[in-house]
Amino acid sequence: MSLRNRLLKLLDDGDFHSGETLGEALGISRMAVWKHIKALRTTGVPLEIARGKGYRLQNALELLDRNSILAAVAAPTRDRLGGVEVCLVVDSTNNRLREQVHSGLSSGTVCLAEMQHAGRGRRGRRWVSPFGANLYLSLLWRSPVGVAALGGLSLVSGIALMRSLRSFGVTGVGLKWPNDIMASGAKLGGILIDVLGESTGPCVAIIGVGINVAMPQTAGTTIEQPWTDLLTLTGRRRLSRNRLAALLLDELLPLLAAFETDGMQPYLEEWKRYDMVDGQAVELHLPGRIIAGMACGIDAGGALLVDTGDGPRRFASGEVTLRPTA
Ligand code: BTN
């Protein structure tokens, strides 16, 4: 564990610690502690400094911890996992895995971060990713089938996320095609998949999951759409992101393996239960045009079906919004 990680671990109880006690615990001088605190604050870590008291981590959440995640996952998940890396600050966990694909990372490698300074959402949007507040997790998946056969991958990943939220005790959430996690009309989380490789040969998918857990209001005001977080939805005061990450991996890894052999078909019924737009008047935003119609589920490949008046038409991409009722 890096020195800065160890320093944050000492501070993650939310209490004040003096430079002297921190220095002693880490085997460094008070001045060196001060320099590390300053550097962490510059990257956006919410550290408070109080004269005569020392330093403390504001809104202390349990920090992400590789060992806690590994201890919490089910045994079969542990066998399917590649490496698990927990970073303090990255540009994007998807980018971090992407940069290392050619160094031979094994399938099932996971990267999590406390903060992303260039978190990416779908359609080129940014994903607001403040320190220690939410879950930012990416999983690298090597698939022998080509990009062309991965049509339903993002939907199946959404199903895994719904299952893990249910095990975490979250109710009242649903999916907006293809994989927005929604609650009461507000966005709780999303999935961004980067695929590298041939359309028919082996490929690599990087599945990036973002879930708002305890979004600070200050960061939330910069989000350009209605949003919610798990603290609000559950009414709890503290939630374990390590447990949530473990539950997500427990669902995602076996589902990916099954999807690779069986495709989307076995999940169509389950998708229907989570589908928040089925039977609703929608607009589908495509580059340069908007399609209006009634959403009528998905086809066996995971494409959205929209009835525009002359029967269902299938769409493999686009952004769905609900049409305001008159
Ligand atoms: C969306 O727009 O709904 C997708 C959001 C995906 C965000 C996650 S956070 C972890 C991973 N790293 C990123 O940069 N993006 C994804």
Boltz pocket constraint, residues with backbone or C-beta under 6 A from the ligand:
constraints:
  - pocket:
      binder: B
      contacts: [[A, 91], [A, 92], [A, 93], [A, 94], [A, 95], [A, 116], [A, 118], [A, 119], [A, 120], [A, 121], [A, 122], [A, 123], [A, 125], [A, 127], [A, 135], [A, 136], [A, 137], [A, 138], [A, 179], [A, 180], [A, 189], [A, 190], [A, 191], [A, 192], [A, 208], [A, 209], [A, 210], [A, 211]]
      max_distance: 6.0
